[in-house]
């Protein structure tokens, strides 16, 4: 087996798990968390199997991910933040002018990889009257 070889069954499992996560509603995940905290993991696995159609092993893995805090729900319907023809500074200025300092800081962090403190300094340094 080479250094970069993949196991196709593992890839298939990952695709199945990703599809199953999309079929779980936030209420389902909350119910699974409740069942886990009340020591009813078997019922949590059954709920996952009913909602997603996964086999027993994959359902248990998903319950373990939720229990250990590794479950990240898929994002759907995420709005497109970037408008054509505008750069980061212009979009950040617009958010700052609207009083959305937290959103402006989050935008800078997500697009540049800056720390939150660095992004806060960047947002604070932008003057509303200048255009880059």
N, C-alpha and C positions, 0 to 999 in steps of 0.2 A: 504494500500500500504506500503510495507516494505521499509526500508532504502536503500537497494541496488536494488530495482526493477527498471526495465527499461520499457520504453514505446516502444513497437515494431514499432509503426508508426514513432517515432522520429528516430529510428535506420534506418528504410527504407528511410526516408528523407535524412539522412546523407549520406547513400550509393549513393542515386540518385544525391545529390549535388557533391559528390566526383567524380562520373563518368562524370557528366556534366563539371566539371572543366577540366577534361582530354580532353574533346572534344573542348574546347575553345583554339584557337590559340593565340599567343601573339598579332597578328594584330587585332583579335576580341576584346581583352581586351583593346587595345589602342583605338579602335573605340568606345567602350562603354565609356571609360574615356572622349573622345572627346564629345560624345553626352551628358554626364552628365554635363560637364563644359559649354556646350552651352544651358543648361536648357531644354534638350530634353530627359528627363528620360523615358518617355513613349516609345520613339523610341529605347532607350537602352534596355528596358525590351523586346520589340519585337525582337530585334536582338538576345538577349540571348535565347529567346524561339525558334527562327528559328534555331540557331546553335546547341542547346543542346536538344531540345525536352522536356524541363521542363515545368511544369504547371505555371500558372500566379504567384501564391504565391512564389514558389521556385525561379522563374526568378527574381522577385522583391527583394527577399532576397539576391540573388547573386549580383544584381546591387547595393543594399545597402552596401554589403561587399566591393565591388570595390570602391564605393563612399567614404566610411569611412576609406579606407586603410587597411581593414582586409583581403583582398583577397591575398592569396599566391598561385602562380601558382604551379601546381604539378611538381615535378622533374622527368624527364625521361632521360634515357640514362646516368645516373650519373656514371662516371668511378669509378672502385674499386681502392682506393688509397692504401690499405694495401696489401702488398705482403706476402705470407706465409714465415715464417722463419725470418722475420725482426721485430725488436721491434721499438718503437716510436723514440728512440734516433738515431737509424741507418737511419730511413727514414728521420728524421729531418736533420741529417748531410748531407745526399745526396742532399736534397733540398738546404741547406745552401751552399754546395760546388758548386751547379749549379747557385748560385747567386739569388735564389728564396727565399729571406728572408720573404717576406709577406706570401708566400705559406707555408713556414715552421712554421711561427707563427700561421697561421690559422689552420694548422694541429694539433699543440699542443693544441690550444684552443678547437677545436672540439673533441679531444679525451680525454682531461683531465678535462675540465671545468674551467681551469685557466682563469684569466682575460687576456686581451691582453697585459697588462704591464708585468704580471708575465710570460706569454709565451715568450715575447720578451727577458726577462732576461734569461730564460731557453735556448732559441736559441743562445743568445749571449755567454752563458757560455760553450756551446758545443765546444770541440776542434776537429778539423777535423781528427787528426791522431789516436785517441783512438777508440776502439770498445768495446761496453758494453757487 
